Amino acid sequence: MIARDELHTMLDSIPDGRLAAAREALAALADPVLVALLRAPEDDEPLTSEDLQALEEGREDASHGRVTSLDAYVARVERPC
């Protein structure tokens, strides 16, 4: 088992320019929701005919430009009425 002192030593040796990346990596490891998602079993259920139809409809909408970007949607939803 790795002792916390060893991790502190490693952290102290990280160059200042890499501290942001180290913080992001540690934050991800400390996030219980993310850890649970990473440990969850892979979804291995086969796609249903309804799933396949929905995927095809989505592809068709995308190919015809009938889509909204996430940024545009968020801007529209967050805009005060």
C-alpha positions as CSV (number, residue, x, y, z in Angstrom):
1,M,0.0,0.0,0.0
2,I,1.3,3.5,-0.9
3,A,1.7,5.7,2.1
4,R,0.4,9.3,2.0
5,D,4.0,10.5,2.7
6,E,5.1,8.9,-0.6
7,L,2.3,10.8,-2.4
8,H,3.2,14.0,-0.7
9,T,6.8,13.5,-1.8
10,M,5.7,12.9,-5.4
11,L,3.5,16.0,-5.3
12,D,6.4,18.1,-4.0
13,S,8.4,17.0,-7.0
14,I,5.9,18.1,-9.7
15,P,7.0,21.2,-11.6
16,D,4.9,24.3,-11.1
17,G,3.8,24.1,-14.7
18,R,2.2,20.7,-14.2
19,L,0.4,21.4,-10.9
20,A,-2.9,22.2,-12.6
21,A,-2.9,18.8,-14.4
22,A,-2.0,17.1,-11.1
23,R,-4.8,18.9,-9.3
24,E,-7.3,17.8,-12.0
25,A,-6.1,14.2,-11.8
26,L,-6.3,14.1,-8.0
27,A,-9.7,15.8,-8.0
28,A,-11.0,13.1,-10.3
29,L,-9.6,10.4,-8.1
30,A,-11.2,12.0,-5.0
31,D,-14.7,12.4,-6.6
32,P,-16.9,9.6,-5.3
33,V,-19.3,9.9,-8.1
34,L,-16.6,9.6,-10.7
35,V,-15.0,6.7,-8.9
36,A,-18.4,4.9,-8.8
37,L,-18.9,5.5,-12.5
38,L,-15.4,4.2,-13.3
39,R,-16.0,1.1,-11.3
40,A,-19.5,0.4,-12.7
41,P,-19.8,-2.6,-15.0
42,E,-19.9,-2.0,-18.7
43,D,-23.4,-1.8,-20.2
44,D,-23.6,-4.9,-22.3
45,E,-27.3,-5.0,-23.0
46,P,-28.0,-5.3,-26.7
47,L,-29.6,-2.4,-28.5
48,T,-33.4,-2.8,-29.0
49,S,-35.1,-2.1,-32.2
50,E,-36.4,1.2,-30.6
51,D,-32.8,2.1,-29.7
52,L,-31.6,1.5,-33.3
53,Q,-34.5,3.5,-34.7
54,A,-33.7,6.4,-32.4
55,L,-30.1,6.3,-33.4
56,E,-31.0,6.4,-37.1
57,E,-33.4,9.3,-36.5
58,G,-30.6,11.2,-34.7
59,R,-28.2,10.6,-37.5
60,E,-30.8,11.7,-40.0
61,D,-31.5,14.9,-38.0
62,A,-27.8,15.6,-37.8
63,S,-27.2,15.1,-41.5
64,H,-30.0,17.6,-42.3
65,G,-28.8,20.2,-39.7
66,R,-31.7,19.7,-37.4
67,V,-29.6,19.8,-34.3
68,T,-28.7,22.3,-31.6
69,S,-25.3,22.5,-30.0
70,L,-25.0,22.1,-26.3
71,D,-23.7,25.6,-26.0
72,A,-26.7,27.1,-27.9
73,Y,-29.1,25.0,-25.8
74,V,-27.5,26.1,-22.5
75,A,-27.5,29.7,-23.6
76,R,-31.2,29.5,-24.5
77,V,-32.2,27.7,-21.3
78,E,-30.2,30.1,-19.1
79,R,-31.4,33.2,-20.8
80,P,-33.7,35.2,-18.5
81,C,-37.3,35.3,-19.7
